[in-house]
Amino acid sequence: MRQRHQTGGIRKQRGRWLGMWWDGGTRKSRVLGFVKDMTKSKAREEVAKIVAELQAQRKTDGHVWCFGEFVEKVFFPITAASGRLPREGAA
């Protein structure tokens, strides 16, 4: 699987800099500071630091899934929660 890279994004909301990034398939955000106290480039640096920390944690995690482990921990819980199990004898 290819390595993913992101720098995050910023926007102004109600006089504050809001930093945004993706983490585990969900959009995360955090208030970085007031617009009057922080420049746009400083806000970008702050969100880049947050994203860099997340990427460093992800690189050290480095867990490789085996097929059986994936089926037991991911596939079966999802199918059981949805109430739809594969039919027996279906090819």
VOLO-523922 format. One record per atom (N, C-alpha, C, O): residue number from 1; residue in one letter; atom name; z negated, y negated, x negated. Coordinates in Angstrom, 3 decimals, decimal comma, always signed. Example, Ala and Ser with C-alpha at 12.3 -4.5 7.8 and 13.67 -1.06 7.14 Angstrom:
BEGIN
(1; A; N; (-7,800; +5,690; -13,190))
(1; A; CA; (-7,800; +4,500; -12,300))
(1; A; C; (-7,800; +3,300; -13,200))
(1; A; O; (-8,465; +3,319; -14,236))
(2; S; N; (-7,080; +2,250; -12,850))
(2; S; CA; (-7,140; +1,060; -13,670))
(2; S; C; (-7,870; -0,030; -12,900))
(2; S; O; (-8,039; -1,138; -13,409))
This chain:
BEGIN
(1; M; N; (+0,000; +1,170; -0,844))
(1; M; CA; (+0,000; +0,000; +0,000))
(1; M; C; (+0,000; -1,245; -0,898))
(1; M; O; (-0,688; -1,293; -1,918))
(2; R; N; (+0,777; -2,235; -0,499))
(2; R; CA; (+0,876; -3,415; -1,340))
(2; R; C; (-0,376; -4,270; -1,253))
(2; R; O; (-1,089; -4,250; -0,251))
(3; Q; N; (-0,633; -5,022; -2,315))
(3; Q; CA; (-1,777; -5,915; -2,350))
(3; Q; C; (-1,502; -7,151; -1,507))
(3; Q; O; (-0,398; -7,693; -1,538))
(4; R; N; (-2,475; -7,585; -0,775))
(4; R; CA; (-2,339; -8,775; +0,061))
(4; R; C; (-3,061; -9,936; -0,610))
(4; R; O; (-4,050; -9,758; -1,321))
(5; H; N; (-2,535; -11,125; -0,360))
(5; H; CA; (-3,111; -12,316; -0,969))
(5; H; C; (-3,085; -13,442; +0,044))
(5; H; O; (-2,104; -13,604; +0,769))
(6; Q; N; (-4,145; -14,214; +0,099))
(6; Q; CA; (-4,180; -15,373; +0,971))
(6; Q; C; (-4,988; -16,481; +0,317))
(6; Q; O; (-5,822; -16,232; -0,553))
(7; T; N; (-4,727; -17,702; +0,748))
(7; T; CA; (-5,479; -18,841; +0,234))
(7; T; C; (-6,301; -19,501; +1,326))
(7; T; O; (-7,124; -20,369; +1,035))
(8; G; N; (-6,095; -19,108; +2,579))
(8; G; CA; (-6,811; -19,716; +3,681))
(8; G; C; (-6,134; -21,007; +4,111))
(8; G; O; (-5,152; -21,435; +3,503))
(9; G; N; (-6,655; -21,619; +5,150))
(9; G; CA; (-6,089; -22,858; +5,651))
(9; G; C; (-7,192; -23,793; +6,097))
(9; G; O; (-8,340; -23,385; +6,268))
(10; I; N; (-6,832; -25,052; +6,285))
(10; I; CA; (-7,806; -26,037; +6,742))
(10; I; C; (-7,205; -26,862; +7,865))
(10; I; O; (-5,985; -26,954; +8,006))
(11; R; N; (-8,074; -27,456; +8,656))
(11; R; CA; (-7,649; -28,426; +9,654))
(11; R; C; (-8,820; -29,336; +9,994))
(11; R; O; (-9,981; -28,995; +9,771))
(12; K; N; (-8,487; -30,498; +10,537))
(12; K; CA; (-9,503; -31,438; +10,965))
(12; K; C; (-9,839; -31,157; +12,425))
(12; K; O; (-8,951; -31,027; +13,267))
(13; Q; N; (-11,115; -31,066; +12,706))
(13; Q; CA; (-11,546; -30,859; +14,082))
(13; Q; C; (-12,838; -31,632; +14,304))
(13; Q; O; (-13,864; -31,341; +13,690))
(14; R; N; (-12,774; -32,624; +15,193))
(14; R; CA; (-13,932; -33,449; +15,553))
(14; R; C; (-14,586; -34,100; +14,343))
(14; R; O; (-15,812; -34,138; +14,241))
(15; G; N; (-13,775; -34,609; +13,430))
(15; G; CA; (-14,301; -35,302; +12,258))
(15; G; C; (-14,825; -34,403; +11,161))
(15; G; O; (-15,496; -34,868; +10,241))
(16; R; N; (-14,526; -33,124; +11,249))
(16; R; CA; (-14,973; -32,168; +10,231))
(16; R; C; (-13,787; -31,384; +9,706))
(16; R; O; (-12,798; -31,196; +10,414))
(17; W; N; (-13,884; -30,925; +8,463))
(17; W; CA; (-12,890; -30,006; +7,912))
(17; W; C; (-13,294; -28,602; +8,315))
(17; W; O; (-14,435; -28,187; +8,110))
(18; L; N; (-12,356; -27,881; +8,887))
(18; L; CA; (-12,589; -26,510; +9,314))
(18; L; C; (-11,731; -25,595; +8,452))
(18; L; O; (-10,506; -25,722; +8,441))
(19; G; N; (-12,364; -24,674; +7,729))
(19; G; CA; (-11,649; -23,711; +6,907))
(19; G; C; (-11,390; -22,444; +7,698))
(19; G; O; (-12,275; -21,973; +8,412))
(20; M; N; (-10,179; -21,876; +7,584))
(20; M; CA; (-9,809; -20,676; +8,339))
(20; M; C; (-9,173; -19,650; +7,407))
(20; M; O; (-8,453; -20,001; +6,472))
(21; W; N; (-9,453; -18,368; +7,680))
(21; W; CA; (-8,875; -17,282; +6,904))
(21; W; C; (-8,944; -16,008; +7,728))
(21; W; O; (-9,624; -15,963; +8,753))
(22; W; N; (-8,245; -14,977; +7,284))
(22; W; CA; (-8,253; -13,666; +7,939))
(22; W; C; (-9,175; -12,735; +7,174))
(22; W; O; (-9,165; -12,720; +5,943))
(23; D; N; (-9,975; -11,955; +7,898))
(23; D; CA; (-10,862; -10,986; +7,270))
(23; D; C; (-10,937; -9,750; +8,152))
(23; D; O; (-11,484; -9,801; +9,254))
(24; G; N; (-10,392; -8,648; +7,676))
(24; G; CA; (-10,439; -7,401; +8,426))
(24; G; C; (-9,698; -7,458; +9,753))
(24; G; O; (-10,121; -6,827; +10,722))
(25; G; N; (-8,620; -8,188; +9,811))
(25; G; CA; (-7,816; -8,271; +11,023))
(25; G; C; (-8,306; -9,293; +12,033))
(25; G; O; (-7,717; -9,413; +13,108))
(26; T; N; (-9,355; -10,028; +11,727))
(26; T; CA; (-9,852; -11,062; +12,626))
(26; T; C; (-9,832; -12,415; +11,933))
(26; T; O; (-9,992; -12,505; +10,716))
(27; R; N; (-9,637; -13,450; +12,711))
(27; R; CA; (-9,592; -14,809; +12,191))
(27; R; C; (-11,019; -15,324; +12,053))
(27; R; O; (-11,775; -15,322; +13,023))
(28; K; N; (-11,388; -15,762; +10,861))
(28; K; CA; (-12,714; -16,313; +10,590))
(28; K; C; (-12,570; -17,798; +10,305))
(28; K; O; (-11,517; -18,254; +9,859))
(29; S; N; (-13,636; -18,551; +10,564))
(29; S; CA; (-13,614; -19,980; +10,276))
(29; S; C; (-15,019; -20,458; +9,945))
(29; S; O; (-16,015; -19,834; +10,310))
(30; R; N; (-15,069; -21,587; +9,240))
(30; R; CA; (-16,340; -22,182; +8,857))
(30; R; C; (-16,142; -23,679; +8,670))
(30; R; O; (-15,108; -24,118; +8,167))
(31; V; N; (-17,136; -24,459; +9,075))
(31; V; CA; (-17,097; -25,896; +8,852))
(31; V; C; (-17,379; -26,140; +7,370))
(31; V; O; (-18,375; -25,658; +6,830))
(32; L; N; (-16,492; -26,893; +6,720))
(32; L; CA; (-16,608; -27,150; +5,288))
(32; L; C; (-17,338; -28,450; +4,989))
(32; L; O; (-18,026; -28,556; +3,974))
(33; G; N; (-17,196; -29,422; +5,849))
(33; G; CA; (-17,855; -30,711; +5,645))
(33; G; C; (-17,196; -31,785; +6,499))
(33; G; O; (-16,221; -31,527; +7,206))
(34; F; N; (-17,746; -32,997; +6,422))
(34; F; CA; (-17,200; -34,114; +7,176))
(34; F; C; (-15,961; -34,682; +6,492))
(34; F; O; (-15,862; -34,685; +5,265))
(35; V; N; (-15,025; -35,159; +7,296))
(35; V; CA; (-13,783; -35,735; +6,776))
(35; V; C; (-14,076; -36,971; +5,931))
(35; V; O; (-13,423; -37,204; +4,914))
(36; K; N; (-15,071; -37,769; +6,359))
(36; K; CA; (-15,398; -39,000; +5,630))
(36; K; C; (-16,024; -38,728; +4,260))
(36; K; O; (-15,978; -39,590; +3,382))
(37; D; N; (-16,605; -37,547; +4,068))
(37; D; CA; (-17,278; -37,217; +2,812))
(37; D; C; (-16,458; -36,335; +1,883))
(37; D; O; (-16,817; -36,165; +0,718))
(38; M; N; (-15,351; -35,765; +2,388))
(38; M; CA; (-14,611; -34,774; +1,608))
(38; M; C; (-13,116; -35,029; +1,743))
(38; M; O; (-12,611; -35,283; +2,837))
(39; T; N; (-12,414; -34,958; +0,612))
(39; T; CA; (-10,967; -35,115; +0,652))
(39; T; C; (-10,318; -33,810; +1,104))
(39; T; O; (-10,960; -32,760; +1,133))
(40; K; N; (-9,042; -33,894; +1,453))
(40; K; CA; (-8,310; -32,710; +1,899))
(40; K; C; (-8,201; -31,682; +0,774))
(40; K; O; (-8,321; -30,480; +1,013))
(41; S; N; (-7,974; -32,152; -0,446))
(41; S; CA; (-7,852; -31,217; -1,571))
(41; S; C; (-9,186; -30,537; -1,871))
(41; S; O; (-9,214; -29,363; -2,240))
(42; K; N; (-10,286; -31,263; -1,715))
(42; K; CA; (-11,600; -30,657; -1,932))
(42; K; C; (-11,878; -29,589; -0,856))
(42; K; O; (-12,457; -28,542; -1,146))
(43; A; N; (-11,461; -29,866; +0,374))
(43; A; CA; (-11,626; -28,883; +1,452))
(43; A; C; (-10,801; -27,627; +1,159))
(43; A; O; (-11,258; -26,508; +1,393))
(44; R; N; (-9,586; -27,821; +0,646))
(44; R; CA; (-8,759; -26,672; +0,279))
(44; R; C; (-9,408; -25,847; -0,830))
(44; R; O; (-9,347; -24,618; -0,810))
(45; E; N; (-10,026; -26,518; -1,792))
(45; E; CA; (-10,713; -25,803; -2,871))
(45; E; C; (-11,874; -24,976; -2,320))
(45; E; O; (-12,093; -23,841; -2,744))
(46; E; N; (-12,610; -25,551; -1,378))
(46; E; CA; (-13,756; -24,840; -0,797))
(46; E; C; (-13,325; -23,569; -0,060))
(46; E; O; (-13,936; -22,515; -0,235))
(47; V; N; (-12,284; -23,665; +0,758))
(47; V; CA; (-11,834; -22,479; +1,490))
(47; V; C; (-11,213; -21,464; +0,528))
(47; V; O; (-11,303; -20,260; +0,766))
(48; A; N; (-10,595; -21,925; -0,538))
(48; A; CA; (-10,041; -21,004; -1,538))
(48; A; C; (-11,160; -20,218; -2,226))
(48; A; O; (-10,980; -19,043; -2,544))
(49; K; N; (-12,312; -20,853; -2,459))
(49; K; CA; (-13,460; -20,159; -3,055))
(49; K; C; (-13,968; -19,057; -2,118))
(49; K; O; (-14,275; -17,947; -2,554))
(50; I; N; (-14,052; -19,383; -0,826))
(50; I; CA; (-14,524; -18,402; +0,156))
(50; I; C; (-13,600; -17,191; +0,184))
(50; I; O; (-14,060; -16,049; +0,166))
(51; V; N; (-12,300; -17,447; +0,228))
(51; V; CA; (-11,316; -16,362; +0,295))
(51; V; C; (-11,332; -15,548; -1,003))
(51; V; O; (-11,196; -14,325; -0,965))
(52; A; N; (-11,497; -16,213; -2,145))
(52; A; CA; (-11,541; -15,507; -3,430))
(52; A; C; (-12,733; -14,550; -3,473))
(52; A; O; (-12,616; -13,438; -3,989))
(53; E; N; (-13,871; -14,972; -2,938))
(53; E; CA; (-15,044; -14,089; -2,902))
(53; E; C; (-14,781; -12,860; -2,033))
(53; E; O; (-15,159; -11,746; -2,395))
(54; L; N; (-14,141; -13,065; -0,898))
(54; L; CA; (-13,820; -11,936; -0,012))
(54; L; C; (-12,852; -10,971; -0,673))
(54; L; O; (-13,012; -9,755; -0,561))
(55; Q; N; (-11,844; -11,504; -1,363))
(55; Q; CA; (-10,872; -10,644; -2,029))
(55; Q; C; (-11,514; -9,884; -3,173))
(55; Q; O; (-11,155; -8,733; -3,420))
(56; A; N; (-12,464; -10,503; -3,886))
(56; A; CA; (-13,155; -9,810; -4,971))
(56; A; C; (-13,987; -8,654; -4,422))
(56; A; O; (-14,034; -7,580; -5,023))
(57; Q; N; (-14,640; -8,869; -3,282))
(57; Q; CA; (-15,412; -7,790; -2,655))
(57; Q; C; (-14,498; -6,651; -2,226))
(57; Q; O; (-14,847; -5,481; -2,382))
(58; R; N; (-13,335; -6,985; -1,688))
(58; R; CA; (-12,402; -5,972; -1,224))
(58; R; C; (-11,863; -5,150; -2,389))
(58; R; O; (-11,660; -3,944; -2,249))
(59; K; N; (-11,631; -5,780; -3,530))
(59; K; CA; (-11,107; -5,043; -4,686))
(59; K; C; (-12,140; -4,081; -5,234))
(59; K; O; (-11,780; -2,992; -5,681))
(60; T; N; (-13,410; -4,446; -5,215))
(60; T; CA; (-14,441; -3,550; -5,737))
(60; T; C; (-14,751; -2,429; -4,757))
(60; T; O; (-15,268; -1,385; -5,153))
(61; D; N; (-14,433; -2,642; -3,454))
(61; D; CA; (-14,695; -1,618; -2,447))
(61; D; C; (-13,815; -0,398; -2,693))
(61; D; O; (-14,330; +0,719; -2,734))
(62; G; N; (-12,515; -0,570; -2,858))
(62; G; CA; (-11,541; +0,419; -3,279))
(62; G; C; (-11,677; +1,840; -2,749))
(62; G; O; (-11,371; +2,781; -3,482))
(63; H; N; (-12,116; +2,040; -1,526))
(63; H; CA; (-12,268; +3,386; -0,975))
(63; H; C; (-10,905; +3,919; -0,545))
(63; H; O; (-10,158; +3,228; +0,147))
(64; V; N; (-10,576; +5,151; -0,953))
(64; V; CA; (-9,333; +5,803; -0,555))
(64; V; C; (-9,673; +6,854; +0,488))
(64; V; O; (-10,504; +7,732; +0,258))
(65; W; N; (-9,013; +6,752; +1,650))
(65; W; CA; (-9,284; +7,660; +2,748))
(65; W; C; (-8,531; +8,982; +2,585))
(65; W; O; (-7,356; +8,989; +2,220))
(66; C; N; (-9,204; +10,089; +2,853))
(66; C; CA; (-8,562; +11,392; +2,981))
(66; C; C; (-8,171; +11,551; +4,450))
(66; C; O; (-8,748; +10,901; +5,322))
(67; F; N; (-7,198; +12,411; +4,720))
(67; F; CA; (-6,714; +12,553; +6,085))
(67; F; C; (-7,822; +12,987; +7,044))
(67; F; O; (-7,988; +12,397; +8,112))
(68; G; N; (-8,567; +14,001; +6,668))
(68; G; CA; (-9,635; +14,501; +7,538))
(68; G; C; (-10,708; +13,464; +7,798))
(68; G; O; (-11,224; +13,359; +8,911))
(69; E; N; (-11,040; +12,705; +6,783))
(69; E; CA; (-12,041; +11,644; +6,923))
(69; E; C; (-11,548; +10,565; +7,890))
(69; E; O; (-12,312; +10,072; +8,719))
(70; F; N; (-10,270; +10,205; +7,779))
(70; F; CA; (-9,680; +9,213; +8,679))
(70; F; C; (-9,712; +9,699; +10,124))
(70; F; O; (-10,068; +8,948; +11,032))
(71; V; N; (-9,337; +10,959; +10,329))
(71; V; CA; (-9,310; +11,509; +11,684))
(71; V; C; (-10,711; +11,499; +12,294))
(71; V; O; (-10,877; +11,120; +13,454))
(72; E; N; (-11,718; +11,911; +11,523))
(72; E; CA; (-13,075; +11,984; +12,052))
(72; E; C; (-13,701; +10,608; +12,294))
(72; E; O; (-14,388; +10,402; +13,295))
(73; K; N; (-13,464; +9,670; +11,377))
(73; K; CA; (-14,148; +8,378; +11,458))
(73; K; C; (-13,368; +7,300; +12,201))
(73; K; O; (-13,966; +6,327; +12,662))
(74; V; N; (-12,038; +7,446; +12,329))
(74; V; CA; (-11,240; +6,401; +12,965))
(74; V; C; (-10,528; +6,918; +14,207))
(74; V; O; (-10,718; +6,375; +15,295))
(75; F; N; (-9,715; +7,956; +14,065))
(75; F; CA; (-8,873; +8,422; +15,166))
(75; F; C; (-9,687; +8,934; +16,351))
(75; F; O; (-9,489; +8,478; +17,477))
(76; F; N; (-10,602; +9,879; +16,111))
(76; F; CA; (-11,372; +10,443; +17,215))
(76; F; C; (-12,237; +9,407; +17,933))
(76; F; O; (-12,261; +9,409; +19,164))
(77; P; N; (-12,943; +8,527; +17,234))
(77; P; CA; (-13,722; +7,517; +17,973))
(77; P; C; (-12,847; +6,600; +18,838))
(77; P; O; (-13,258; +6,217; +19,933))
(78; I; N; (-11,671; +6,250; +18,372))
(78; I; CA; (-10,795; +5,376; +19,154))
(78; I; C; (-10,267; +6,099; +20,382))
(78; I; O; (-10,278; +5,546; +21,482))
(79; T; N; (-9,807; +7,331; +20,204))
(79; T; CA; (-9,272; +8,070; +21,349))
(79; T; C; (-10,369; +8,417; +22,344))
(79; T; O; (-10,120; +8,423; +23,550))
(80; A; N; (-11,571; +8,706; +21,872))
(80; A; CA; (-12,676; +9,006; +22,784))
(80; A; C; (-13,075; +7,763; +23,573))
(80; A; O; (-13,397; +7,862; +24,757))
(81; A; N; (-13,057; +6,609; +22,941))
(81; A; CA; (-13,432; +5,366; +23,621))
(81; A; C; (-12,399; +4,979; +24,677))
(81; A; O; (-12,753; +4,418; +25,714))
(82; S; N; (-11,130; +5,274; +24,421))
(82; S; CA; (-10,094; +4,912; +25,385))
(82; S; C; (-10,002; +5,925; +26,521))
(82; S; O; (-9,404; +5,642; +27,559))
(83; G; N; (-10,588; +7,094; +26,331))
(83; G; CA; (-10,555; +8,123; +27,368))
(83; G; C; (-9,257; +8,904; +27,413))
(83; G; O; (-9,058; +9,716; +28,317))
(84; R; N; (-8,373; +8,676; +26,458))
(84; R; CA; (-7,082; +9,371; +26,426))
(84; R; C; (-7,047; +10,291; +25,223))
(84; R; O; (-6,944; +9,829; +24,086))
(85; L; N; (-7,131; +11,554; +25,458))
(85; L; CA; (-7,039; +12,531; +24,393))
(85; L; C; (-5,666; +13,185; +24,456))
(85; L; O; (-5,078; +13,264; +25,535))
(86; P; N; (-5,144; +13,652; +23,337))
(86; P; CA; (-3,841; +14,324; +23,352))
(86; P; C; (-3,891; +15,582; +24,218))
(86; P; O; (-4,902; +16,285; +24,241))
(87; R; N; (-2,798; +15,862; +24,927))
(87; R; CA; (-2,719; +17,047; +25,769))
(87; R; C; (-2,630; +18,289; +24,892))
(87; R; O; (-2,034; +18,267; +23,815))
(88; E; N; (-3,227; +19,356; +25,367))
(88; E; CA; (-3,116; +20,611; +24,648))
(88; E; C; (-1,747; +21,203; +24,881))
(88; E; O; (-1,229; +21,141; +25,996))
(89; G; N; (-1,157; +21,769; +23,865))
(89; G; CA; (+0,157; +22,380; +23,973))
(89; G; C; (+1,293; +21,372; +23,912))
(89; G; O; (+2,460; +21,759; +23,976))
(90; A; N; (+0,982; +20,114; +23,793))
(90; A; CA; (+2,054; +19,093; +23,699))
(90; A; C; (+2,594; +19,112; +22,285))
(90; A; O; (+1,841; +19,187; +21,314))
(91; A; N; (+3,887; +19,046; +22,187))
(91; A; CA; (+4,498; +19,086; +20,855))
(91; A; C; (+5,086; +17,749; +20,501))
(91; A; O; (+5,645; +17,589; +19,416))
